[in-house]
């Protein structure tokens, strides 16, 4: 009820009515796997320098139907971030800004639910620009793959069970390949594969086995 009310309020607050399509349901069975690389991890100060989105339809990953862009931020890239994703100031100097890229990204996303790994961070970074463009944040539903994984592996675990939600651990448990991590397109593709695999397991009522002695608790990101 609260989500519905907020969506109705956002419809009214929408400054550019040409983006009303964001509030309409996307095609049946379609989702968007999304990932961003940023200048740092400060949600207030840092900005996106790379974004990728890949369409999912039912159990198929439509890798050929993807969106990807390098963008020029309004702040410097931190040395720590460069060590993670390898994008330097000279790599983004001639790139379009996020405000220039965003309209095409929003049209690609449409009203489809967004799938991600620790997607709250990506949405916070995206919504800074979305709010500047249309006056409201993205209304899309979201799917957090680590929550689905947790439910299938640890949902029935006894108290005190150690939890490992690392991106690489999820891929390994599902028998999926690890590509070039911290590249927005590769991360979006791997996240899509995780989602499709987890959804299949959940539909079949299959749980993910836990070893008798689980690894050290780890909530670190991808």
C-alpha positions in Angstrom: 0.0 0.0 0.0 2.8 2.4 0.9 4.7 1.7 -2.3 1.5 2.2 -4.4 0.9 5.5 -2.6 4.5 6.7 -3.2 4.2 5.7 -6.9 1.0 7.8 -7.2 2.7 10.8 -5.6 5.6 10.4 -7.9 3.3 10.3 -11.0 2.0 13.7 -9.9 5.5 15.1 -9.1 7.0 13.9 -12.5 8.3 17.0 -14.1 8.7 15.6 -17.6 5.5 13.8 -18.7 7.3 12.1 -21.6 8.8 9.8 -18.9 5.4 8.5 -17.8 6.3 5.2 -19.4 8.5 4.5 -16.4 5.3 4.0 -14.4 3.7 1.6 -16.8 4.3 -2.2 -16.4 7.1 -3.5 -18.6 6.6 -6.4 -21.0 5.5 -9.6 -19.3 8.4 -11.7 -17.9 11.0 -9.1 -18.7 13.6 -7.7 -16.3 16.7 -5.6 -16.5 20.0 -6.6 -14.9 21.9 -3.4 -14.1 25.4 -2.5 -12.7 27.4 0.7 -12.3 31.0 1.5 -11.7 31.6 4.8 -9.8 34.3 7.3 -8.8 34.1 6.0 -5.2 31.7 4.6 -2.6 30.4 7.9 -1.2 26.7 8.0 -2.2 26.5 11.7 -1.7 29.7 12.8 -3.4 30.7 10.2 -5.9 29.3 9.6 -9.4 28.8 7.0 -12.1 31.5 6.5 -14.7 30.2 3.3 -16.3 26.8 1.8 -16.5 25.5 -1.4 -18.2 22.0 -2.9 -18.4 21.0 -6.3 -19.9 17.5 -7.5 -20.7 16.2 -10.8 -19.3 13.1 -12.4 -20.7 11.7 -15.4 -18.7 14.7 -17.7 -18.5 16.7 -16.2 -21.3 19.4 -13.5 -21.0 19.2 -11.3 -24.1 22.9 -10.4 -24.1 22.6 -8.8 -27.6 19.9 -6.5 -26.2 22.1 -4.5 -23.8 22.9 -0.9 -22.9 26.4 0.2 -21.9 28.1 3.5 -21.6 31.2 5.2 -20.1 30.4 8.6 -18.7 32.3 11.7 -17.6 31.7 12.5 -13.9 31.5 15.9 -12.2 34.1 14.8 -9.6 37.5 13.2 -9.6 37.9 9.4 -9.6 39.5 8.2 -6.4 42.7 6.2 -6.5 41.0 3.4 -4.6 38.2 3.2 -7.3 40.7 3.1 -10.1 42.4 0.1 -8.5 39.0 -1.7 -8.5 37.6 -1.0 -12.0 40.7 0.4 -13.9 39.0 3.5 -15.3 41.2 6.6 -15.1 40.5 10.3 -15.7 41.9 10.0 -19.3 39.6 7.1 -20.0 36.5 9.2 -19.4 37.6 12.7 -20.4 35.9 12.6 -23.8 32.9 10.6 -22.6 29.3 12.0 -22.5 28.0 13.1 -19.1 25.5 10.9 -17.2 22.8 13.5 -17.9 23.4 13.0 -21.7 23.3 9.2 -21.4 20.4 8.9 -19.0 17.5 9.5 -21.4 18.5 6.5 -23.6 19.1 4.4 -20.5 15.7 5.2 -19.1 14.1 4.3 -22.5 16.0 1.0 -22.5 14.8 0.2 -18.9 11.2 1.3 -19.3 8.9 -0.1 -16.6 10.8 -3.4 -16.2 11.9 -4.5 -12.7 15.6 -4.0 -12.0 17.8 -6.9 -11.0 21.1 -6.3 -9.2 23.7 -7.4 -6.7 23.6 -4.9 -3.7 21.4 -2.9 -6.1 20.6 -0.3 -3.4 24.0 1.3 -4.1 23.5 1.4 -7.8 20.0 2.9 -7.4 21.3 5.6 -5.1 23.9 6.6 -7.6 21.4 6.5 -10.5 18.7 8.3 -8.7 20.8 11.4 -8.1 20.7 11.9 -11.9 17.2 10.6 -12.5 15.8 13.1 -9.9 17.7 15.9 -11.6 16.2 15.0 -15.0 12.6 14.2 -14.2 12.0 15.4 -10.6 11.5 11.9 -9.1 13.5 8.8 -8.5 13.1 5.5 -10.5 9.7 3.9 -9.7 10.8 0.4 -10.9 10.5 -2.6 -8.7 13.8 -4.1 -7.7 15.2 -7.6 -7.2 18.2 -8.2 -5.0 19.9 -11.5 -6.0 21.8 -11.9 -2.8 18.4 -12.0 -0.9 17.2 -14.8 -3.1 20.5 -16.7 -2.6 20.3 -16.1 1.1 16.8 -17.5 1.3 17.7 -20.7 -0.7 20.9 -21.4 1.2 20.5 -19.9 4.6 16.8 -19.4 5.1 16.5 -22.6 7.2 19.9 -22.3 8.8 20.2 -22.6 12.6 21.1 -19.5 14.6 24.8 -18.7 14.5 25.4 -20.1 11.0 28.1 -18.1 9.3 27.0 -16.5 6.0 29.0 -15.8 2.9 27.3 -13.6 0.3 30.3 -12.7 -1.8 29.6 -12.4 -5.5 32.2 -15.0 -6.4 30.8 -17.4 -3.8 27.3 -17.2 -5.3 28.7 -17.8 -8.8 30.7 -20.8 -7.5 27.7 -22.3 -5.7 25.6 -22.0 -8.8 28.3 -23.4 -11.1 28.5 -20.2 -13.1 31.7 -18.6 -14.6 33.4 -15.6 -13.1 34.1 -13.1 -15.8 36.1 -9.8 -15.6 34.7 -8.5 -12.3 34.2 -4.8 -11.7 33.4 -4.2 -15.4 29.8 -2.9 -15.5 28.8 -5.0 -18.5 30.4 -8.2 -17.2 28.9 -7.7 -13.7 25.5 -7.1 -15.2 25.8 -10.2 -17.3 26.9 -12.3 -14.3 24.1 -10.9 -12.2 21.6 -11.8 -14.9 23.0 -15.4 -14.9 22.7 -15.6 -11.1 19.1 -14.4 -11.3 18.0 -16.9 -13.9 19.7 -19.7 -12.1 18.3 -18.8 -8.7 14.8 -18.3 -10.1 15.0 -21.8 -11.6 16.1 -23.3 -8.3 13.3 -21.5 -6.4 10.7 -22.6 -9.0 11.7 -26.2 -8.6 11.9 -26.0 -4.8 15.6 -26.8 -4.8 17.7 -25.4 -1.9 21.4 -24.7 -2.1 23.4 -27.0 0.1 25.5 -25.7 3.0 28.8 -27.3 3.9 29.0 -28.7 7.4 31.6 -26.0 8.3 30.7 -22.8 6.5 33.3 -20.1 5.6 33.9 -17.0 7.7 31.0 -14.5 7.6 31.5 -12.1 4.8 29.1 -9.4 3.5 31.6 -7.7 1.2 30.5 -6.5 -2.3 31.4 -7.6 -5.7 
